[in-house]
Amino acid sequence: MWLCGAFALVCFGFAYSGFTALETLTDPAQRELSAGYAWFWTFLFAVAVVFGVLSWMIKKGKFGPIE
């Protein structure tokens, strides 16, 4: 669960740096590549958050009794 949180923060950092770099790029091809890079890391951030929440819910027994 904690590893998902740490991975999500790393992914968020890369996505943030990718989106903030869009302001400085003037070439459309480079902007497109940078946007794709940022959206890829945003997707990984979302996956890490979902798996972190799911693992927390499983740990708390939200999907059934803990045996």
N, CA, C and O atoms as a GROMACS GRO file, in nm:
protein
  268
    1MET      N    1   0.082  -0.118   0.000
    1MET     CA    2   0.000   0.000   0.000
    1MET      C    3   0.088   0.126   0.000
    1MET      O    4   0.063   0.219  -0.076
    2TRP      N    5   0.190   0.127   0.084
    2TRP     CA    6   0.278   0.244   0.091
    2TRP      C    7   0.363   0.256  -0.034
    2TRP      O    8   0.395   0.367  -0.078
    3LEU      N    9   0.400   0.144  -0.091
    3LEU     CA   10   0.479   0.148  -0.214
    3LEU      C   11   0.395   0.206  -0.329
    3LEU      O   12   0.448   0.276  -0.416
    4CYS      N   13   0.266   0.177  -0.329
    4CYS     CA   14   0.179   0.237  -0.431
    4CYS      C   15   0.175   0.388  -0.414
    4CYS      O   16   0.177   0.462  -0.513
    5GLY      N   17   0.170   0.434  -0.291
    5GLY     CA   18   0.170   0.578  -0.266
    5GLY      C   19   0.300   0.644  -0.311
    5GLY      O   20   0.298   0.751  -0.371
    6ALA      N   21   0.412   0.580  -0.281
    6ALA     CA   22   0.541   0.635  -0.321
    6ALA      C   23   0.554   0.636  -0.473
    6ALA      O   24   0.602   0.734  -0.531
    7PHE      N   25   0.512   0.528  -0.537
    7PHE     CA   26   0.518   0.522  -0.683
    7PHE      C   27   0.425   0.626  -0.745
    7PHE      O   28   0.460   0.687  -0.846
    8ALA      N   29   0.308   0.647  -0.685
    8ALA     CA   30   0.215   0.747  -0.736
    8ALA      C   31   0.276   0.887  -0.728
    8ALA      O   32   0.259   0.967  -0.820
    9LEU      N   33   0.346   0.917  -0.620
    9LEU     CA   34   0.410   1.048  -0.607
    9LEU      C   35   0.520   1.068  -0.710
    9LEU      O   36   0.534   1.177  -0.766
   10VAL      N   37   0.596   0.964  -0.736
   10VAL     CA   38   0.701   0.972  -0.839
   10VAL      C   39   0.637   0.996  -0.976
   10VAL      O   40   0.683   1.080  -1.053
   11CYS      N   41   0.532   0.921  -1.006
   11CYS     CA   42   0.462   0.937  -1.135
   11CYS      C   43   0.402   1.076  -1.147
   11CYS      O   44   0.407   1.137  -1.254
   12PHE      N   45   0.345   1.127  -1.038
   12PHE     CA   46   0.288   1.261  -1.040
   12PHE      C   47   0.396   1.366  -1.067
   12PHE      O   48   0.372   1.462  -1.140
   13GLY      N   49   0.513   1.346  -1.009
   13GLY     CA   50   0.623   1.440  -1.032
   13GLY      C   51   0.666   1.443  -1.178
   13GLY      O   52   0.688   1.550  -1.234
   14PHE      N   53   0.678   1.326  -1.239
   14PHE     CA   54   0.715   1.321  -1.381
   14PHE      C   55   0.605   1.382  -1.469
   14PHE      O   56   0.635   1.453  -1.565
   15ALA      N   57   0.478   1.354  -1.436
   15ALA     CA   58   0.368   1.410  -1.514
   15ALA      C   59   0.365   1.562  -1.500
   15ALA      O   60   0.343   1.633  -1.598
   16TYR      N   61   0.386   1.611  -1.380
   16TYR     CA   62   0.387   1.756  -1.358
   16TYR      C   63   0.499   1.823  -1.437
   16TYR      O   64   0.479   1.927  -1.499
   17SER      N   65   0.617   1.762  -1.433
   17SER     CA   66   0.728   1.821  -1.509
   17SER      C   67   0.702   1.816  -1.659
   17SER      O   68   0.744   1.907  -1.732
   18GLY      N   69   0.634   1.714  -1.706
   18GLY     CA   70   0.600   1.705  -1.848
   18GLY      C   71   0.499   1.810  -1.889
   18GLY      O   72   0.513   1.871  -1.996
   19PHE      N   73   0.398   1.832  -1.806
   19PHE     CA   74   0.297   1.933  -1.840
   19PHE      C   75   0.351   2.075  -1.828
   19PHE      O   76   0.314   2.161  -1.907
   20THR      N   77   0.438   2.099  -1.731
   20THR     CA   78   0.494   2.234  -1.719
   20THR      C   79   0.594   2.265  -1.829
   20THR      O   80   0.617   2.381  -1.861
   21ALA      N   81   0.654   2.162  -1.888
   21ALA     CA   82   0.748   2.184  -1.998
   21ALA      C   83   0.676   2.224  -2.127
   21ALA      O   84   0.740   2.276  -2.218
   22LEU      N   85   0.546   2.201  -2.134
   22LEU     CA   86   0.472   2.236  -2.257
   22LEU      C   87   0.474   2.386  -2.284
   22LEU      O   88   0.468   2.428  -2.399
   23GLU      N   89   0.483   2.466  -2.179
   23GLU     CA   90   0.481   2.612  -2.197
   23GLU      C   91   0.605   2.662  -2.270
   23GLU      O   92   0.599   2.762  -2.342
   24THR      N   93   0.717   2.594  -2.252
   24THR     CA   94   0.842   2.643  -2.308
   24THR      C   95   0.871   2.591  -2.448
   24THR      O   96   0.961   2.642  -2.515
   25LEU      N   97   0.798   2.491  -2.492
   25LEU     CA   98   0.825   2.430  -2.622
   25LEU      C   99   0.751   2.506  -2.733
   25LEU      O  100   0.633   2.540  -2.718
   26THR      N  101   0.820   2.530  -2.842
   26THR     CA  102   0.758   2.600  -2.955
   26THR      C  103   0.734   2.507  -3.074
   26THR      O  104   0.645   2.533  -3.154
   27ASP      N  105   0.811   2.400  -3.086
   27ASP     CA  106   0.797   2.307  -3.197
   27ASP      C  107   0.676   2.216  -3.170
   27ASP      O  108   0.669   2.154  -3.065
   28PRO      N  109   0.580   2.209  -3.264
   28PRO     CA  110   0.461   2.126  -3.241
   28PRO      C  111   0.493   1.977  -3.220
   28PRO      O  112   0.425   1.910  -3.143
   29ALA      N  113   0.595   1.927  -3.286
   29ALA     CA  114   0.630   1.786  -3.270
   29ALA      C  115   0.682   1.759  -3.128
   29ALA      O  116   0.648   1.658  -3.066
   30GLN      N  117   0.763   1.851  -3.078
   30GLN     CA  118   0.814   1.835  -2.942
   30GLN      C  119   0.703   1.851  -2.839
   30GLN      O  120   0.702   1.782  -2.737
   31ARG      N  121   0.610   1.942  -2.865
   31ARG     CA  122   0.497   1.959  -2.774
   31ARG      C  123   0.413   1.832  -2.768
   31ARG      O  124   0.367   1.792  -2.661
   32GLU      N  125   0.392   1.770  -2.884
   32GLU     CA  126   0.314   1.647  -2.889
   32GLU      C  127   0.383   1.534  -2.813
   32GLU      O  128   0.319   1.460  -2.739
   33LEU      N  129   0.513   1.522  -2.832
   33LEU     CA  130   0.588   1.418  -2.760
   33LEU      C  131   0.586   1.442  -2.610
   33LEU      O  132   0.570   1.349  -2.532
   34SER      N  133   0.602   1.566  -2.569
   34SER     CA  134   0.602   1.598  -2.427
   34SER      C  135   0.464   1.575  -2.365
   34SER      O  136   0.454   1.528  -2.252
   35ALA      N  137   0.360   1.608  -2.440
   35ALA     CA  138   0.224   1.583  -2.390
   35ALA      C  139   0.198   1.433  -2.376
   35ALA      O  140   0.136   1.390  -2.278
   36GLY      N  141   0.243   1.354  -2.472
   36GLY     CA  142   0.228   1.209  -2.462
   36GLY      C  143   0.302   1.153  -2.343
   36GLY      O  144   0.252   1.064  -2.273
   37TYR      N  145   0.422   1.204  -2.320
   37TYR     CA  146   0.502   1.164  -2.203
   37TYR      C  147   0.428   1.197  -2.074
   37TYR      O  148   0.421   1.114  -1.983
   38ALA      N  149   0.374   1.316  -2.066
   38ALA     CA  150   0.304   1.359  -1.945
   38ALA      C  151   0.176   1.278  -1.923
   38ALA      O  152   0.147   1.238  -1.810
   39TRP      N  153   0.102   1.253  -2.030
   39TRP     CA  154  -0.020   1.173  -2.014
   39TRP      C  155   0.010   1.028  -1.977
   39TRP      O  156  -0.068   0.966  -1.904
   40PHE      N  157   0.121   0.972  -2.026
   40PHE     CA  158   0.160   0.837  -1.988
   40PHE      C  159   0.187   0.830  -1.838
   40PHE      O  160   0.142   0.737  -1.771
   41TRP      N  161   0.260   0.928  -1.784
   41TRP     CA  162   0.289   0.929  -1.640
   41TRP      C  163   0.164   0.960  -1.560
   41TRP      O  164   0.152   0.914  -1.446
   42THR      N  165   0.071   1.036  -1.614
   42THR     CA  166  -0.057   1.058  -1.547
   42THR      C  167  -0.136   0.929  -1.538
   42THR      O  168  -0.198   0.901  -1.436
   43PHE      N  169  -0.133   0.850  -1.644
   43PHE     CA  170  -0.199   0.720  -1.643
   43PHE      C  171  -0.137   0.629  -1.538
   43PHE      O  172  -0.209   0.562  -1.463
   44LEU      N  173  -0.004   0.625  -1.530
   44LEU     CA  174   0.061   0.543  -1.429
   44LEU      C  175   0.028   0.591  -1.289
   44LEU      O  176   0.012   0.509  -1.198
   45PHE      N  177   0.017   0.722  -1.270
   45PHE     CA  178  -0.024   0.778  -1.141
   45PHE      C  179  -0.162   0.728  -1.103
   45PHE      O  180  -0.185   0.687  -0.989
   46ALA      N  181  -0.256   0.731  -1.198
   46ALA     CA  182  -0.392   0.686  -1.171
   46ALA      C  183  -0.397   0.537  -1.137
   46ALA      O  184  -0.470   0.496  -1.047
   47VAL      N  185  -0.319   0.457  -1.208
   47VAL     CA  186  -0.315   0.314  -1.181
   47VAL      C  187  -0.259   0.288  -1.040
   47VAL      O  188  -0.312   0.204  -0.967
   48ALA      N  189  -0.154   0.359  -1.003
   48ALA     CA  190  -0.096   0.341  -0.870
   48ALA      C  191  -0.194   0.382  -0.760
   48ALA      O  192  -0.202   0.315  -0.657
   49VAL      N  193  -0.269   0.489  -0.782
   49VAL     CA  194  -0.368   0.532  -0.683
   49VAL      C  195  -0.479   0.428  -0.670
   49VAL      O  196  -0.519   0.394  -0.558
   50VAL      N  197  -0.527   0.377  -0.782
   50VAL     CA  198  -0.634   0.277  -0.778
   50VAL      C  199  -0.588   0.151  -0.705
   50VAL      O  200  -0.660   0.099  -0.620
   51PHE      N  201  -0.469   0.103  -0.738
   51PHE     CA  202  -0.420  -0.017  -0.670
   51PHE      C  203  -0.390   0.009  -0.523
   51PHE      O  204  -0.406  -0.081  -0.441
   52GLY      N  205  -0.347   0.128  -0.489
   52GLY     CA  206  -0.325   0.162  -0.350
   52GLY      C  207  -0.455   0.163  -0.271
   52GLY      O  208  -0.460   0.111  -0.160
   53VAL      N  209  -0.558   0.221  -0.328
   53VAL     CA  210  -0.689   0.223  -0.262
   53VAL      C  211  -0.745   0.082  -0.251
   53VAL      O  212  -0.799   0.045  -0.147
   54LEU      N  213  -0.733   0.004  -0.357
   54LEU     CA  214  -0.781  -0.134  -0.352
   54LEU      C  215  -0.707  -0.215  -0.246
   54LEU      O  216  -0.769  -0.293  -0.174
   55SER      N  217  -0.576  -0.200  -0.236
   55SER     CA  218  -0.501  -0.275  -0.135
   55SER      C  219  -0.538  -0.230   0.006
   55SER      O  220  -0.542  -0.312   0.097
   56TRP      N  221  -0.566  -0.100   0.024
   56TRP     CA  222  -0.610  -0.052   0.155
   56TRP      C  223  -0.747  -0.111   0.190
   56TRP      O  224  -0.771  -0.150   0.304
   57MET      N  225  -0.837  -0.116   0.090
   57MET     CA  226  -0.970  -0.172   0.115
   57MET      C  227  -0.963  -0.321   0.146
   57MET      O  228  -1.037  -0.370   0.231
   58ILE      N  229  -0.875  -0.393   0.078
   58ILE     CA  230  -0.858  -0.536   0.106
   58ILE      C  231  -0.802  -0.555   0.246
   58ILE      O  232  -0.844  -0.645   0.318
   59LYS      N  233  -0.706  -0.470   0.284
   59LYS     CA  234  -0.645  -0.479   0.418
   59LYS      C  235  -0.748  -0.453   0.527
   59LYS      O  236  -0.745  -0.518   0.631
   60LYS      N  237  -0.839  -0.360   0.504
   60LYS     CA  238  -0.942  -0.327   0.603
   60LYS      C  239  -1.060  -0.424   0.600
   60LYS      O  240  -1.148  -0.415   0.685
   61GLY      N  241  -1.063  -0.516   0.504
   61GLY     CA  242  -1.170  -0.614   0.496
   61GLY      C  243  -1.297  -0.562   0.432
   61GLY      O  244  -1.406  -0.610   0.464
   62LYS      N  245  -1.287  -0.465   0.345
   62LYS     CA  246  -1.406  -0.407   0.282
   62LYS      C  247  -1.467  -0.500   0.178
   62LYS      O  248  -1.583  -0.482   0.141
   63PHE      N  249  -1.394  -0.599   0.130
   63PHE     CA  250  -1.446  -0.691   0.028
   63PHE      C  251  -1.486  -0.825   0.086
   63PHE      O  252  -1.519  -0.917   0.012
   64GLY      N  253  -1.484  -0.838   0.215
   64GLY     CA  254  -1.521  -0.962   0.280
   64GLY      C  255  -1.447  -0.976   0.411
   64GLY      O  256  -1.358  -0.897   0.442
   65PRO      N  257  -1.484  -1.076   0.488
   65PRO     CA  258  -1.418  -1.091   0.619
   65PRO      C  259  -1.272  -1.133   0.605
   65PRO      O  260  -1.235  -1.209   0.516
   66ILE      N  261  -1.190  -1.082   0.695
   66ILE     CA  262  -1.050  -1.121   0.700
   66ILE      C  263  -1.041  -1.252   0.779
   66ILE      O  264  -1.087  -1.259   0.893
   67GLU      N  265  -0.983  -1.352   0.718
   67GLU     CA  266  -0.974  -1.483   0.784
   67GLU      C  267  -0.838  -1.507   0.840
   67GLU      O  268  -0.812  -1.612   0.899
   0.00000   0.00000   0.00000
